[in-house]
Amino acid sequence: MLDHVFLSVADLDRSIAFYTQALAPLGITDRVDYDGKKAPSGHPALKGFGCKGRIFFWLRQGVVEGRAAHIGFVADSREQVDAAYAAAIAAGATEATGGGMGAPGARLHYDLRYYAANVLDPDGYSLEFVFKSWQHAS
């Protein structure tokens, strides 16, 4: 199980605004700023996102490697996938294309119950909002 992810971005302010809007429909609304000056030498300043007091997604100013990362965010329903996709597009994402990815829908190549949407963030990172019904209590 993962505890946290750091993502380097070209423009922190732009990325904070983007992720604040794009992740809100998933309930990821907690925000933390971490001053890297308090850490061991070389540790970056970080901008964190999470929910229910757990911060797990962190942004840092740095070199962008675009499609070097793919990040899947858990949605609790198909409606949350749809809402996160719409929020991300409204915040400046572009729809991911190719390979059955993009707009919200079933990803039958994975499983009949796999429902997702895929976008590229402003730095070109691949994001997926995904609902896997079998991973949720009925």
ABEGO torsion letter per residue (X at the ends): XBABBBBBBABAAAAAAAAAAAAAAAGBABBBBBBAAABBBGBBBBBBBBBGGBBABBBBBEBBAEAABBBBBBBABAAAAAAAAAAAAAAGBBBBBEGGBEBBEBBAAABAABBBBBBBBAAGBBBBBBBBAAABBX
